[in-house]
Amino acid sequence: MKTLKEVGFNAEKTVENGNKFLLGNGRLGYRGTLDEFGSSACVGLNVAGVYDGVKGKWRETINAFNPFYMLVTADGVPLDVRNGNVLRHAVELDISKALFIRDTEFSVNSRKVSLHCERFVNYADKTNLCSRAVITADGDVDLDVKVGVDTDVWELNGPHFKGVRTGADGHAVYASAVTQEAGRRIDVVCRYSQPINSFSGGFAHITAKLKKDEPFVLDRIAFVLLGGKAAEYGYEQAYGLHLSEWEKTWQRCRVLFGDERAQFALDYSVYHLAILAPDGDYSIAARGLSGQTYKGAVFWDTEIFMLPFFLNSLPDCAKRLIKYRIDTLPQAKQKAAHYGYGGAFYAWESQDGYDACSDFNVTDVFTHRPVRTYFKDKQIHISADVAYAVLEYYVHTGDRELMLSGGLETVLQCAEFARTYSYYNHVKNRYELLDVIGPDEYHERVNNNAYTNYIFHEITVRGVRLAKELSAPVSGELLSGLEEWAAKLYLPQPDGRGVIEQFDGYFALEDVSVAEVRSRLAHPNEYWGGSGGVATATRVIKQADVIMLFNLFPDLFTLDVQKANYDFYLPYTEHGSSLSHCAYALTACRIGRPDEAYKAFLDSAEIDLRGGGKQWAGEVYIGGTHPAASGGAWLTAVRGFGCKGEGNEI
């Protein structure tokens, strides 16, 4: 199987490669950085589902102390790729083994010294990660290996730890602290296969006389503990456990597909989904385990773009994702009540069910002042997305028990929220959903967004039907009220061209191209949306919106309507979100545009392989991996090319 490999060192790609060569096991994510790097190079050991907040800053997941810091000095010369004495260098990610490999040869006086490191995050032990370093030289050299648990943590909104303590014994270094907000203790321990010669300032030194062509091997067995004890095993045993569990998972998840390029892109996408598989009562963040971007919060990305992969490949994990939403229903009810509505209004950016989304999500690049956004208040489709996911879970599993122990209630409470949020238009004798934000975030506070209205209608109709089929103990008054509401909810219809207006008044906006809007930017990181963004008064949209409907509910619309909307909206779509390309790819498959679908599939599947992409929204860093795009690539392969559409040759 092909591996991901990059030859040569380019300092400008340090952050990008940290994402590209990421390792993970569902609980821990270790960025693809080099051993000698520190916080300035964005080294990150992200811990899923553990949040901390510092007063005046955004709350986010924590990055733990780095147990794999290592700086090798040979005959007094540091082996650091940034020092200019590199003869050759390569990094590699073997996705079939979930193994990161680093090979560097340095010039040290008249000698050549080689550093080979392998690293894995143990898929069988969610607290464990291991590394093996092998150092060789073409002549005798004196080695000094500086190792330790680096407590200088890369953080976006920290510092998240207090009471930091470090220590060492003959073969191990440890660091411990507690989080600022909840006082939750974290211990990071790293054991070494070679004895420590000295320890000070949190770092240990291991010295050795390296003989010509005789390898010096240093194993590092690390643990991130939030309670409990570290296991007792060496590198080979840990690697055997990891490999056994990973290979079973990989066999269950891998999809054979297409040509070599497409196959690797899909393999890479599946890899990034599998390393996020949760093992506890938490869900998957929008940037996975690549860092603290978007506060480590859970968005609709998980339910709409990632869940299908888990439903088909790792159903136990899919159940955990659904349970997360069911278990956080009380917080969703609390949010709805806070705004004066009934039912359940789910968090746009969920941290343990509570909304981490701020009122000011973007900073203006010109004034450096925060800009009021309305994602938390008006992006109500999140509740419909959650309900849709719960219903999809039932369709795939038939899990009556989960539906009767919270799943069905979740669906109906989401529908009830929309009912209480809606406005009854007496003139037109219909209910409308006003003042909302659809998937296209460049246009805020619009009326009757088609995606929002349709998805709420469908989850309501299906939820009521399921309640009756299961003979669930649900209030008849609630069911009849929802039935009456759904029957009168306004659903925008195709016009004479077959095009569904994205929201009321969209067709009246300025008809300009994406290129024209981009040319109006006065700053490359300028935000396109909001009250005064360059796209706000135009038809240019951030991402697929109406097109999303056809992928969730293809049977509701004829192929002619899907074609008309695909052709209409694609030229206006900036693809400012990683969620966008796969939506068009799926629709292209159905309407018989395989070449266009293939291109859009690669745009989704290769987003992290290619690097680049948007790193900033205003002055807010939004970099990291894009697991929703990985999920979209899987969806395109399996539900797009894997399901023959009109003229869709596969």
N, C-alpha and C positions, 0 to 999 in steps of 0.2 A: 504494500500500500504506500502511496506517495506520502512524504512528510513535508512539512513546511520548513523551509530552510532559507536563511539569509546569510550571505557571505560578505565580510567586511564590516567595519564599524562606522556608523554615521551618527554623530552626537545629536543631530537634529531629529532623528527618528527614535530617540530614547522613549518618549512618552507613547508614541504609536506602537513601538514594539512591546512595551509593557502590556498593552491591550492584546496585541496580536498573538503573543506567546503565553497567554494566561493559562494557569493551571487551576483546578478547583475540584472539590468533592461534595458540593452542595452546601457545606457549612463554611469552608474556608476557601478563599481565593487568593492565590499568590501571583503577582504580576510578573511578566516575563522580562525581568531586569537582571543585571549582572551582579555577581557576588560582592564586588568592590563598591557598589553604588549605595548611596544613602538617600535620605529624604528629598534632597534637591533633585534627584533623578526619578522621583515619584515611585520609589519602592513601596509596595503596598501589600499587606496581608489582611484582606478584608474579612470580617466576620459577619455572616448573614444573620439578620434578625436581631442584632444587639445594637441598640440605639443610645445615643447620649446627646445632651444639649448643653451648650454653654450660653450663659445669659447674653442676650443681644445678638446671637448668631443662630443660624439654621441648625436644627437637630438633624443628626445623620447617623448612619451606621459607623461603627468604630473600625479603624485600622489598628491591628494589634502590633506589638513590638516585633521587630524583624529578627528572627533567630538565625538567619543565614548570612549575616554580614561576615565577609572574609576578605582580608587584604594580605596577599602573600608578598613577602619581600625576599628576593634572592640575591645574596651577596650585596645587600644594602640597596638594591634597586626594586622599587615597588612594581608589582605586576598589575598594572592598571591600564585599561585600553585607552584612557584619556591622556596618557603620558607620552605618546608618540613613539614608543619602542615596540610596536606590534608588527610582527612579520606576517601573520595570517590570523584570521578570526572568523568564526561562524557560530551561529546559534541555530537550533533546530527544535521543532516540536513534532514528536512522533505521536500522532493522535490515536494510533492503534494501541498504544501503551500509556497514553496520557503522561508522557515523559518529556521533560525539557532537557536539552543537551547543549552544552557550551564548550567550544574548543578554541583555544587561543594559544599562539606561540609568540613568545617575547624574545627580544634581543637583550641579553644581560651581559654587558661587557663583551667578552669574546664567546659567550655561551648562548645556546638556544634552550630556553626553558618553556615547557608546554604545560598548560593548565587545562585539564578536561574535567568538567563537572556535569553530573546528572542530578536531576531533581524531580520529585513527584509529590503530589499532595494525596495522601493515602485515601483511596476510595472505600476501603474497608474499615478504616478507623477515622472518624470525622474530626478527631482532635490532633491528628498526626500528619507531619510532613517530613520528608527526608531528603538528604543530599549526600552525594559522594563526590569527593574531589580527588583527582589523581594528578600528581605533579611529577614530571620527568625532565631530565636535562641531559645534554650531550657531554657533560663534564661535571665534576664535583662542584657543588655550591652549598652555601650555608642558607638554610631556610628559617625565616621567622614568619609564622602564620598568626595573624591577628584575627581573632574570632570573638563573637559575642552576640548577645541579644540587644540589638540596637534600639534604644528607647527614644531616639530622635525620630518621631513618627511623622510621615507625610499626612497632613490633614487639611481639609478644605475649611472646616469650621471648628477647629479645636482651640486649645488642647483639651483632650477628652479624659486625661488621666491625672490623678493626684496621688500623693503618697508613694511615688515610684521608689522601689528598692531593687537593688541588684546584688548578686552574690555568685559564688562559685565554690565547687569542691574539686576533687582531683580530676574528674572527667566531665564536668557539666557546668554550665552557666545558666542562671535564671534571672528573670525580672518579673516583678509583680507590682500591681497597683490597683486602684479602684476607680470606677468611672465617676465623673464629676456629678452627674445628675442623680443617679440611683445608688451610688456607692457599690456598684457591682464589681466583685473582685475578678481579676484576670491574672493568670499566671502563664508565663511563657518560659519553657524549659528547653534547653538544647544540650544533648549528651554527645560526647565526642569519643571516637574510637582511639584517640591518642591522648596521653596524659597532658594536663595543663601545666606549664612551667611557671607562669606568673599570672596575676590578675590584679587589675587596678582600673578605676574609672569606668567600670562596667564591661571592660573588655579583657579577654585572656590572650596569652601568647603561648604558642606551641612552637618549639624550636627543634630543628633536626639537621643532621648532616646528610645531604642528598648526594648519593653516589651516582656516577655516570650510568645512565640507562636503567637504574633501579627505581621503580616507582615509589613515591610516598603517597599513601592512601589515607585520607581523612574522611570518615563517615560522620555525618551530623544527623542525629535523630531528635526532632523537635516536636513539642506538644504545645497546643494552645488550650488552656484549661479554664473553664468557667465553673469549676467545681469538679470533684472526683479526682482520680489519680491517673498518672501516666502509665501506659502499658510498659512491660519489660520485654523488649525485643530489639534485635539488631537490624542492620540495614537489609540484609538478604531476606530475613523473615518478613519484615514489613513490606518489602517490595513484592514478595510472593503473594502476600495477602491482598495487596493493592491490585496486582496484575490479574489475579484470579477473579476478583470482583468486577474490575473494569472490563475484562474480556467478556464476561457474561452479559454485562450491560451493553457493551458495544454490539454484540451479536443480536441482541434484542432490538437495538435502535437503528442499526445501519440500513440504509435503503440503496439498492443498486439502481443507478440512473445514468443514462446518457454517455456522452463522450468523456474523455479523461479530464478535461477542464471542469465540466459540469459535475462530474462525479466527485472530484476533490472539493469543489466549492460546497456541495451538499454534505460531504463527509465532515468538512470543517464546521458547517452550520450545526450538524447533529452533535458534534463534539461539544460545541459551546452550549447547547441545550442540556446535554447529559451531565456536564460538570456542575450544573445548577440544581440538579434534582434535590429537593429539600428532604431532610430526614426528621424534621420536627414540626412544631406548630407555627411555622412562618411561611411566607410565600417568596416569590422571586422578584427582586428589584428590577427596575427598568434598565439599569446598566449592569445587571447581574452581580458578579463578584469582582468586578474590575476596579472598584473604588467607591467613593462617596458621592459621585455625581447624582443629582436629583435626590440627594439626601438619603440614598439607599431605600427610597420609598417604592411601594408597589402601585403600579398604574394599571390601566385597562389593557396594557400590552400583554400582561400575563394571561388574562382570560380569553382575549380575542385572538392573539397571535401565537402564544406558546402552549396553551392548554391542549390544543388538538394533538400536538406531538406526544405529550405525556399520556393523553387518553389512549392513544394507539400503541405506545411503546413502553411506558412505565406507569401503568394504571394506579399503582399504590401512591405514587407521587401526585398523580392527578387528583386523587381523593384528598390528599393533604392540602392541595391548592384550593379545592372547593371548601374543605373544612375551615380553612383560614377565613374565608368570607362568611361562612355560616357563624363561626365563633365570634366574628366581629360585627354581627348584626346589631347588638345593643349600641355600639358606637355609631352605627349608621342611623339608627333611630334617633339617637341623641342629636346628631348633626341636623337631621330633618326638623326636629322639634326646635332647635336653635334658630332656624330660619322661619319657623312658624308653619311648618307643613307636617303632614302625617306620614306614615310609612317610613321607609329607609332611604336615606341619601348617603351613599357611600363616599368615603374619602377619595378625593382626586389623587392625592399622594398619601397612601396609607402607610402609617407606622403603627403596627399593633392595632389597626383599625381607626386610629385617630388621624385627622387630616393634618399633614405636615406642610401643605401648600400655604404659602404666605400670600398676603394681599399684594405684595410687591415682589413679583417673581423675576423681574427684568430690571437691569440698571441701564439708564440712558448713557450711551457712549460719549455724548457731547457735554451734558451737564453733570454726569456722574451721580445723578440722583435716581432713586428707585422709582419705577414706573408702576402705577396701579394696574394690575391685571385681574381678570375675573374667572380664572380657571377653577378655583375652589368653589366659587359661588354659583357659576352658571353652566359648568360643563356637566349637566345633569345626566347625560347619557351614560356616565359611569355606572349608575344603578341598573340601567337596562343591560349594560355589558355583563355585569355580575350575574344578573338573573338569567341572561342568555347562556352563560357558561354553566350555571347549575342545571339548566334544562338539557344542555348538550351532554353533560355528565350522565344524566339519567338515561338519555337516549342510548348512550354507548354502553352503560353498565346495568341498567335495570335495577339499580340499588334503591329499592323501596324504603329500606330502613333509614338510609341517610335522608331521603326526601321527607319521610314522616318525622324525622327527628331534627328538623331545622331547614332542610333544603327547600321544601315547598313554601314554608313561611317566608324564607328569604325572597323567593320569586314574587310572592303576593305582596309583600311589604314594599318591594321596589315598585311594583305596579301602583300600589296605593299612594306612594310618594308622587308619582307622575300625575295621578288623578287629582291630588290636592294642589299640586303645583299649577295645573292647567287653568286656562281661562275659558269660560263659556261665552262664545260670541252669539248673542241673541239674534243679531241680524242675519247671520249665516247659519244659525242653528247647528253649531258644531263646537267641539272643544279644540283649543289650540294650545300649543306650548310656546310661550313667548319669552323673550329675553334669555336666550340660551347661547351656548357655544357648541358648535358641532366639532367633528374631528379636525376640520380646517380652523386652526386657532388664529389665523390672521384676521378673521372677521368675528369680533366679539359682540355679544348681546344682540343676536339676531332673532327673528321670529320664524317659527315653524321650519326649523332645520329638518330637511327630509330624513336624514339618517336617524335623528333623535326621535321624530314622530313615528317612523316605521318600526324601529326596534322596540319602542315602548308598546306599540300596538301589538306586536307579535308576542312579546313575553307575557303580556296581559291575557291575550286570547289563549295561549298555550298553557299558561299557569292555571287559569280557571278550568280549562278542559282537564288538566291533569288532576286537579283537586277532586273533580267529580269522578274520574276514573279510579282514583285511589280511595274513594270514599273517606277522604280526610276530614278530621273534625275541624272544619273551617266554618266561620260564620256565613250563613246563607245571605245575610244582608251585605257582607263584604263582597261575596262573589257576584251577586246581582248588581251591586253598584259598579263593580269593575266591568262587568259585561255591558252595562248601559253606556259607560264611559267609552269603552273601546269602540263600540258601534258608532259613536258620534265623533271620535277623534279624527281630526283633519289629516288626511294623507295626500300630500302633493302628487298630482297626476302628471304623466307625460304631456307635453304640449303637442302642437301639430307636427313638430319635428321628431317627436318621441323623447324629448329631453325633459328631465325632471329638474325644476328649479331648486338649487341647493338650499335656498332660504328665500323668504319674501323679499323681493326687491333686488335679488342678485343680478337678474338680467339687465337691470337699469344701471349697473355699475360701469365704470370706464372700461372699455374693451381694448386692452393693451396686452402685449406679450410679456412673458416672463423676462425676456432679455431687456425689454424696454424698462420694466420696473427695476431690474438689477442695475441698469445704467443710471438710475436716479439716486442710488445710494451715495451718501456723502462720506460714509465710513464703512469699511468691509464688515465690521461686526455689528452694524446697525440692525436693530430689531425691525422686522418687516411688518409686524402686526400692531395691536394696541390701538389707542385712539388716534395716533398720528403717524403710523407706520406707512412706508411707501406702498404697501400692497392694500391697505385698508379700504381705500375708495375704488379699488379696481377689481376685476374678475380673477385676478391671480390668486391662487389658493396655495396653502402650505403643503397639503397632502390630500390623498384620496379621501373623498367624503361621500358623495352620492354613490360612487363606485363601490364603496364598502358594502352597501346594501345588497348588491348582486352576489357578493361572496357569502354573506350570511343567509340570504333568502333568495337563492337563484330561481326558485319555482314561482316566485311572485311576479316575475317580469319576463316578458318575451325576449327572445334573443335579439329581435330588432330594436327593442328599447335599450337593451344592454349595449348593443353596437352604437346606437345613436349617442348615448351618454358617454361611452368610452371615447368616441371621436370628438365629442364636444369638450369634455373636461380635461383630457390629457394635455392639450397645448397650453392650458392655463395653470397647470400644476407645477409648482417649483420643486417638489420633492424635498422640501425642507425638513422632513422627518424620515427616519429610517423605516417607518411603517408603510410608506407610500408605494414603493415600487412593486412589492408583492401583491398589493391589491389590484393593480393594473395587470400584473402578470396572470393572476387567476382569471380575471375577466377575459383577457386576451385568449387564454386557453379555451374558454367556453365559446367564444364567438368566432373561433377559427383563425386566429392570428398567431400561429406557433412561433414564427420568427420574432415577432414583437414580444411574445411571452418569454422566449428564451433570453432575450436581452434584458428584460425587466427582472427575470429570475436571477441572472448573474449580478445585476445591480444590487439585488437584495442579499444574495448568498455571499458575495465577495466584498461587502461593505467594510469589513474589518481586515480582510486580506489586502485590499487596496490602500487602506488607511485614508488619511485626509478626512473629508466630510466636515460637518460643522463642529467646531470645538467650543464655540462661544455663542450665547444668546445675549446680546448686549455685552455686559461685562461679567456675565456669569459663565463659569466653565461648565460645559456639558459633554466633555469627552468621556471615552470609555468604550466598552464593547456594546454591541447592539443585538441582544438575544431575541428581541421581537422580530428583527429582520431575519435572524436565523430560523425562527419559527415560521416566518412567512415563506422562506425558501423551501422548508419542508412541506408546507401547505401547497405551494405551487407544484412541487414534484409529485406529491401523492394525490392531491385533490384537483390539480390542474392537469398536468401532462398525464397523470395516472388515470384520469377519467376522460374518456374520449369525448371531445366536444365537436361542434359543427366544423368539419374540415380540419380537425386537430389531429394531425398525424403524429403518432408517438412510437 
